[in-house]
Amino acid sequence: MIGPYLMTTATSPEEADRHSDVAVLPVGSFEQHGPHLPLITDTVIACAIAEALATSYDLSLLAPVTFSCSHEHAAFPGTVSVSPSTLAAIVGDVLADVARTGVEHLVLVNAHGGNYVLNNVVQQANVTRRRVLLFPGSADWKAARSVAGCVTSTHDDMHAGEAETSILLHVAPDLVGEGWAENDWQAPDRPYLHLLGVQGYSPAGVIGSPSEASAEKGRRLLDALVDAFDQPLKLLRAADSSSSGMSPTG
């Protein structure tokens, strides 16, 4: 289970006894999250979701990837990124090594929206058979926010807002800084985010409404994501790999 170390504390014999065919890899980041949340926020969230999934579905839980593609936050002190090719290589190496141990499938629990490369990594890995699942997707987050009673949308509440602050209030309230309810910043129109970065739209790095956050919403968000995981897990494990079970999107 996850303790103060924010990652699995399982022993080798415990994993040997588990005999799971699915390993769960949390993918976080090391990036600014405004004045009230720590640089490890995405990693904490990824670990919390991954631990909940692994516990609920008896899956192997891996240690998190703590650096990823946070280049849109590069203007803020403390942010550290790796290149997309490095992140892709890390995931590829992990996939190959868990397969060596007999674990057939990998679930990437990604908590940083800027890790676009993971979509390509997963698509490529699944060309011949179903091997990797990227979770949660945008639809999963949208549904979870509705169940949790969030009043903001994923788009408007992009960073360090209602959802992220709620999850940390639930799983790690000691990491939420004072004054978190006073840090709302609205920037719904961000047409040049890739050019200007987050600082071009928010001087303090917050885009969203942390004032709407609560620990109860954080609990409901996690519970909803656990429930939503059932169907994609079944699809991942399905024997017939000739179809993804979804309509092509382009």
C-alpha positions in Angstrom: 0.0 0.0 0.0 1.0 3.6 -0.4 2.4 5.2 2.8 4.5 8.3 3.5 6.8 7.2 0.6 4.1 7.8 -2.0 4.8 4.5 -3.7 4.4 0.8 -3.3 6.1 -0.9 -0.3 5.5 -4.4 -1.5 8.2 -7.0 -1.1 9.5 -9.4 -3.7 7.8 -12.4 -2.1 4.5 -10.5 -2.0 4.7 -9.8 -5.7 5.6 -13.5 -6.4 2.5 -14.6 -4.6 0.3 -12.1 -6.4 0.6 -13.8 -9.8 -0.9 -10.7 -11.5 -1.0 -10.4 -15.3 -1.2 -6.6 -15.1 1.2 -4.1 -13.7 0.3 -0.5 -13.0 2.8 2.3 -13.6 2.1 5.7 -12.1 3.4 8.5 -14.3 3.7 11.9 -12.6 5.8 15.0 -13.1 8.0 17.4 -11.2 6.5 20.8 -12.0 5.1 23.9 -10.5 1.5 23.7 -9.2 1.0 27.3 -8.1 1.8 28.6 -4.6 -0.3 26.0 -2.7 0.6 22.6 -4.2 4.0 20.9 -4.3 6.1 20.1 -7.4 5.3 16.4 -6.8 1.5 17.0 -7.1 1.0 14.9 -10.3 3.1 12.1 -8.9 1.0 12.1 -5.7 -2.1 12.0 -7.8 -0.8 9.3 -10.1 0.2 7.2 -7.1 -3.1 7.6 -5.4 -5.1 6.5 -8.5 -2.7 3.7 -9.2 -2.8 2.4 -5.7 -6.6 2.5 -5.7 -6.7 0.5 -8.9 -4.1 -2.0 -7.9 -5.8 -2.6 -4.5 -9.4 -2.9 -6.0 -8.4 -5.2 -8.9 -5.4 -7.0 -7.3 -2.8 -5.8 -9.7 0.9 -5.3 -9.4 1.8 -1.8 -8.4 5.1 -0.3 -9.7 7.1 2.6 -8.4 6.3 5.9 -10.1 7.9 7.8 -13.0 8.6 11.1 -11.3 9.9 13.2 -14.2 8.1 13.7 -17.5 7.3 16.3 -20.1 6.6 19.5 -18.3 8.0 22.0 -20.8 5.0 24.2 -20.7 5.9 25.0 -17.0 9.6 25.6 -17.7 9.4 29.3 -16.8 8.6 28.4 -13.2 11.4 27.6 -10.7 11.7 24.0 -9.6 10.2 22.5 -12.8 12.3 19.7 -14.3 11.5 17.8 -17.5 12.8 15.0 -19.6 12.4 14.8 -23.4 9.4 13.0 -24.9 11.8 10.4 -26.4 13.2 9.7 -22.9 9.8 9.2 -21.4 8.8 6.9 -24.3 12.0 5.0 -23.7 11.4 4.6 -20.0 7.9 3.2 -20.6 9.2 0.9 -23.3 11.9 -0.4 -21.1 9.4 -1.0 -18.2 7.0 -2.8 -20.5 9.8 -5.1 -21.8 11.0 -5.9 -18.3 7.6 -6.7 -16.8 7.0 -8.9 -19.8 10.2 -10.7 -19.0 8.7 -11.6 -15.6 5.5 -12.9 -17.1 3.3 -9.8 -16.6 1.5 -9.5 -19.9 -0.1 -6.1 -19.6 0.9 -2.6 -18.4 -1.4 0.2 -17.3 0.0 3.7 -17.4 -1.8 5.9 -14.9 -0.9 9.3 -16.2 -1.6 12.4 -14.1 0.1 15.0 -16.3 -1.8 16.3 -19.3 1.4 17.4 -21.1 2.6 13.8 -21.6 1.2 13.7 -25.2 3.8 11.2 -26.3 2.2 8.5 -24.1 -0.7 8.3 -26.6 1.7 7.3 -29.4 3.6 4.9 -27.2 0.4 3.1 -26.3 -0.9 3.0 -29.8 2.3 1.5 -31.1 2.5 -1.1 -28.3 -1.0 -2.3 -29.2 -0.5 -2.8 -32.9 -0.2 -6.6 -32.8 -2.0 -7.3 -29.5 -3.4 -5.6 -26.5 -0.5 -4.8 -24.1 -0.8 -1.3 -22.7 -3.7 0.8 -21.4 -3.5 4.6 -20.8 -5.8 5.6 -18.0 -7.6 7.7 -17.0 -8.7 9.3 -20.3 -10.4 12.6 -20.8 -13.9 11.0 -20.7 -13.0 9.2 -17.5 -12.0 12.5 -15.8 -15.2 14.2 -17.1 -17.4 11.5 -15.7 -15.5 11.4 -12.4 -15.8 15.2 -12.0 -19.5 14.9 -12.5 -19.9 12.1 -9.9 -17.7 14.0 -7.5 -19.8 17.2 -7.8 -17.1 19.4 -9.2 -18.4 22.7 -10.5 -15.7 23.3 -13.0 -14.8 21.6 -16.3 -11.5 19.9 -17.1 -10.7 22.6 -19.6 -11.3 25.5 -17.3 -9.8 23.8 -14.3 -6.6 22.8 -16.0 -3.9 23.2 -13.4 -3.8 23.2 -9.5 -7.5 23.9 -9.4 -10.6 22.2 -8.0 -9.8 18.6 -9.0 -6.1 18.4 -8.2 -6.5 20.3 -4.9 -9.4 18.1 -3.9 -7.4 14.9 -4.4 -4.5 16.2 -2.4 -6.8 17.4 0.4 -8.1 13.8 0.5 -4.8 11.8 0.3 -2.2 14.2 1.5 -3.7 17.3 3.2 -0.4 18.1 4.8 1.0 18.9 1.3 -1.6 21.6 0.6 -0.3 25.0 1.5 -2.1 27.7 3.3 -4.3 30.1 1.3 -5.2 27.5 -1.3 -8.8 28.8 -1.4 -7.5 32.2 -2.5 -5.6 31.2 -5.6 -8.3 31.0 -8.3 -7.2 32.2 -11.7 -9.3 32.0 -14.8 -7.8 31.6 -18.3 -10.4 29.7 -20.4 -8.9 30.9 -23.7 -5.3 29.6 -24.2 -4.8 29.4 -28.0 -1.0 29.7 -27.8 -0.2 27.6 -24.8 2.4 25.6 -26.7 4.1 28.8 -27.6 3.8 30.9 -24.5 3.6 28.2 -21.8 1.5 28.4 -18.7 3.2 31.6 -17.5 1.8 33.3 -20.6 -1.7 32.8 -19.2 -1.2 32.6 -15.4 1.6 34.5 -13.6 1.3 32.3 -10.5 0.9 29.0 -12.4 -2.7 28.2 -11.4 -5.5 27.8 -14.0 -8.7 26.9 -12.3 -10.6 27.2 -9.1 -8.9 25.6 -6.0 -11.5 27.5 -3.9 -14.1 24.9 -5.0 -12.0 22.0 -3.7 -12.7 19.7 -0.8 -11.4 16.4 0.6 -14.8 14.8 -0.1 -14.6 15.7 -3.7 -11.2 14.1 -3.8 -12.5 10.9 -2.4 -15.4 10.8 -4.8 -13.0 11.5 -7.8 -10.8 8.5 -6.8 -13.8 6.2 -6.2 -15.3 7.2 -9.6 -12.1 6.4 -11.4 -11.8 3.0 -9.8 -15.4 2.2 -11.0 -14.6 3.5 -14.5 -11.5 1.2 -14.7 -13.5 -2.0 -14.9 -14.4 -1.9 -18.5 -11.0 -0.8 -20.0 -9.3 -3.5 -17.9 -11.6 -6.1 -19.3 -10.8 -4.8 -22.8 -7.1 -5.0 -22.1 -7.4 -8.6 -21.0 -9.7 -9.7 -23.8 -8.3 -12.6 -25.8 -9.5 -11.2 -29.2 -6.9 -8.6 -30.2 -8.2 -8.1 -33.7 -10.4 -5.1 -32.5 -9.9 -2.5 -29.9 -13.6 -2.4 -29.2 -13.8 1.2 -30.1 -14.6 3.1 -33.3 -11.7 4.7 -35.1 -11.3 8.4 -34.5 -8.8 9.4 -37.2 
